Amino acid sequence: MLIPATTLIGSVLLTLLPTLSSAQPQQAAVGPRVLEVSSVAPEKSTQLASLIAEIRRQADAFVFLSGGASRMREDHQRQLLGMFEGLGLVAKAGRRIAVGDGGTQAGIMEAAGDARRASGNAFPLIGVAPAREIPPRGKTPLDPNHSHVVAVDNPSAPAKDSWGFETETMYWLFAALADGRPSVTVVANGGGITLTEVS
């Protein structure tokens, strides 16, 4: 018997993440709040410290998404959207979760944004992307359904194609968000950068 992806991920997350008494506050959809930070000494960034404190006040458990953005078949993207509806189910069931990913309007990240919108913005969704690749400096669009996007300026990144140079800062941030609290990572699609993130 096949189990729908939405039911499966919802069941897995409900099992792994703690039951909490209060539901996640809903936020109005106005597009992500963008913070530009340096990859140098992120632990000294007052912007990141403020973001970490804000999200940890809203969430007691974390889901991190790793996966590809490009060349994703439309049917696969629909499957991801169905699976990520489980995130909304988890939040509406009273689990105070936050979700982290790459923040752009493609692939796994767009599917997560669509799921957040469909849930009534029931959970914070934090994207992390290289500042040189997203507006106003780059051309890759941000997903409008994220609550926050951290634009990482890495001085060692090449002028062109700086994808992957935000990864160290991303995982430093995600580790700080999840410190001492339950977390789970979902991996879908992707290539070399995704494999690096997983390792």
C-alpha positions, 0 to 999 in steps of 0.5 A, a space after each residue: 500500500 502506498 502512503 501519500 508523501 504528505 502523510 508520510 513526512 507529516 507522520 515522520 516529523 510529528 514523531 521526531 519533533 516534540 509536541 508543544 502546547 502553543 501553535 506558531 503565530 501566523 505572519 502576513 505574507 509581505 516577502 522575505 526580510 533580507 539581511 546582508 551579512 559577511 561570511 567572515 566571523 558570523 559569530 560576531 554579526 549582530 544581525 545574525 545574533 538578532 535573527 537567531 534570538 528571534 527565530 528561537 523565540 518562535 520555534 523549538 525544533 528545526 527542519 533543514 532542507 538541502 537540495 537542488 534548484 535547477 533542472 528539476 522536473 515539474 512532476 518532481 516539483 509537484 511531489 516536493 510540494 505535496 511532501 512539504 505540505 507536511 511542514 504546514 500540518 506539523 506547525 498547525 498541529 502545535 509544533 513550533 518549527 522553523 525551516 531553513 533552506 537556500 531561499 531562492 525561487 526554484 526547486 526545493 526552496 520554491 516548494 518550501 515557500 509554496 507550502 509555507 504560503 499554503 499553511 497560512 505562513 504557519 512557520 518561519 522559513 529562513 533562506 541563505 544565499 550568496 549575496 552576489 547571486 541574488 538581487 540587487 547584485 545578482 539575477 537569481 530571484 528570491 522566493 517571495 514566500 520565505 520569512 527571512 533571507 540571509 544574503 552572504 557576502 563571501 570575499 573569497 567567492 569568485 565574481 561569477 558563480 559564487 554558489 556554494 560559497 555561502 554554505 559554511 555560513 548557512 550551516 553555522 547559522 542552522 547549527 546555532 538555530 538548532 543548538 540543543 533542540 530537535 532537528 531533522 534534515 530533508 535532502 531532495 534533488 541536487 548535485 555536488 553542492 548538495 553532497 557537500 552540504 550533506 557531508 
